[in-house]
Amino acid sequence: MRITVFDGLRGFFLVFMTVNHLNAILHTLIGRITPGALGFVENAHGFVLMSGLVVGLVYGKRLLREGTGALDDAILARMRMIWSWHVMLVLLFMAASLLFAAGAPSVLAGYVADPIGLPVASLLLVGASEHMGILPMYLWFMLVTPLVLRAFARGDLKLVIAVSVALWLFAQSGAGQELAARAEIWFDGRGYTTGFGLFFNVFGWQAVFFAGLAIGWRLANGKLSLTWLSDRVALIAAAAFVALFALDRLVNDGFLSADWQTTIAPFVHRGNFGLVHLISTGVDAILLTWLLTKGVMSPVRIIRRAGAALSAVLTFPPLVRLGQHSLQVFAAHLPLVYLVRSLHEAGSLPAWSGSLIILASPFYLYGVAILHEAATRPRRVQTAA
């Protein structure tokens, strides 16, 4: 079951995720025009939320139609596919680090410094090089998804929420990082220099994935209701959005003193999915949903037009196609980012090329989606026959 706007959202987040990663290298003006400029919520937040929602919808339907056995088989098949792409990326970056050796760019420095430990940690989903954290995190979430969907089917939503909240609090405590640090020290003492942990704290980010999973499950069984999403709720969310935008500027533009920066740091910690990120994601999701479902019928012309424009963007066929091939597009954006980093550090990129690379990147992603669609079309036709 596919819903066009869901694929469009994932495609949108993939485009701007790529732009963000490239612009961290190229520092162009046009590359700064991303959703992250409007607050704490960036593309990873939306991508993980939508991934959970789509998983809940697709595999929730499978559970309702075919039972737990079919659910487990389908989830395992999807995990094998995700892991295979993860393995290909690890092997590619390993080979590149061996090719460059001591002259490897900084993005491959981990593979050069730890040619065994980092790949092994990556394959075991407990470590990753730069920008590689989403796939291991996603695999951990998929591993427990059958249990969570079973709990939803039994009506144990409150139990799932309680466990999710407890795990999120554990992430905020810093205990996970402490355990990872101690493991590194233990291995270092035995002559194995390696790093554990992902940039995305799995215990924190599970909150947004499983929130999406719950929404997808409610869609799958036809019990999702938006009657609570009134104009008043949207107005409150809009006020919260403005306040959070102001806080984002205070935090990230250097207006706060060092003491205040230290005080607020745990709440705005992106890797742990701190409290501000949790609230911001909920606020943005409410506003987006209201605009797409009720804002398009608003008597206020500017709101009605904003809702219609948003709907047009998220049903734009190229974005929808990117979302339909999100795994392959996400995987393909990483070699591009690593290549650009390598060329930039080598001084091989002219000063004028940065904006051109940013503007060309969506076309590259779209080409990947087209190629993957063409490669899998015979398989789909054969399956249908």
Secondary structure as the mmCIF struct_conf table of DSSP 4:
data_model
#
loop_
_struct_conf.conf_type_id
_struct_conf.id
_struct_conf.beg_label_comp_id
_struct_conf.beg_label_asym_id
_struct_conf.beg_label_seq_id
_struct_conf.end_label_comp_id
_struct_conf.end_label_asym_id
_struct_conf.end_label_seq_id
HELX_RH_AL_P HELX_RH_AL_P1 THR A 4 LEU A 26
BEND BEND1 LEU A 29 LEU A 29
HELX_RH_3T_P HELX_RH_3T_P1 ILE A 30 ARG A 32
BEND BEND2 THR A 34 THR A 34
HELX_RH_3T_P HELX_RH_3T_P2 PRO A 35 LEU A 38
BEND BEND3 GLY A 39 PHE A 40
HELX_RH_AL_P HELX_RH_AL_P2 ASN A 43 GLU A 66
HELX_RH_AL_P HELX_RH_AL_P3 THR A 68 PHE A 100
HELX_RH_3T_P HELX_RH_3T_P3 ALA A 101 GLY A 103
HELX_RH_3T_P HELX_RH_3T_P4 SER A 106 LEU A 108
HELX_RH_AL_P HELX_RH_AL_P4 ALA A 109 ALA A 113
TURN_TY1_P TURN_TY1_P1 PRO A 115 ILE A 116
HELX_RH_AL_P HELX_RH_AL_P5 GLY A 117 LEU A 123
TURN_TY1_P TURN_TY1_P2 LEU A 124 LEU A 125
BEND BEND4 VAL A 126 VAL A 126
STRN STRN1 GLY A 127 GLY A 127
TURN_TY1_P TURN_TY1_P3 GLU A 130 HIS A 131
HELX_RH_AL_P HELX_RH_AL_P6 ILE A 134 ARG A 154
TURN_TY1_P TURN_TY1_P4 GLY A 155 GLY A 155
HELX_RH_AL_P HELX_RH_AL_P7 LEU A 157 SER A 173
TURN_TY1_P TURN_TY1_P5 GLY A 174 GLY A 174
HELX_RH_AL_P HELX_RH_AL_P8 ALA A 175 ASP A 188
TURN_TY1_P TURN_TY1_P6 GLY A 189 GLY A 191
STRN STRN2 GLY A 197 GLY A 197
BEND BEND5 PHE A 199 PHE A 200
HELX_RH_AL_P HELX_RH_AL_P9 VAL A 202 ALA A 220
TURN_TY1_P TURN_TY1_P7 ASN A 221 GLY A 222
TURN_TY1_P TURN_TY1_P8 THR A 227 TRP A 228
HELX_RH_AL_P HELX_RH_AL_P10 ASP A 231 ASN A 252
TURN_TY1_P TURN_TY1_P9 ASP A 253 GLY A 254
BEND BEND6 LEU A 256 LEU A 256
HELX_RH_AL_P HELX_RH_AL_P11 ALA A 258 ILE A 264
HELX_RH_3T_P HELX_RH_3T_P5 ALA A 265 VAL A 268
TURN_TY1_P TURN_TY1_P10 ARG A 270 PHE A 273
HELX_RH_AL_P HELX_RH_AL_P12 LEU A 275 THR A 293
TURN_TY1_P TURN_TY1_P11 LYS A 294 LYS A 294
HELX_RH_3T_P HELX_RH_3T_P6 GLY A 295 MET A 297
BEND BEND7 PRO A 299 VAL A 300
HELX_RH_AL_P HELX_RH_AL_P13 ARG A 301 LEU A 314
TURN_TY1_P TURN_TY1_P12 THR A 315 THR A 315
HELX_RH_AL_P HELX_RH_AL_P14 PRO A 317 GLN A 324
TURN_TY1_P TURN_TY1_P13 HIS A 325 HIS A 325
HELX_RH_AL_P HELX_RH_AL_P15 SER A 326 GLU A 345
TURN_TY1_P TURN_TY1_P14 ALA A 346 GLY A 347
BEND BEND8 LEU A 349 LEU A 349
TURN_TY1_P TURN_TY1_P15 ALA A 351 TRP A 352
HELX_RH_AL_P HELX_RH_AL_P16 SER A 353 ALA A 384
#
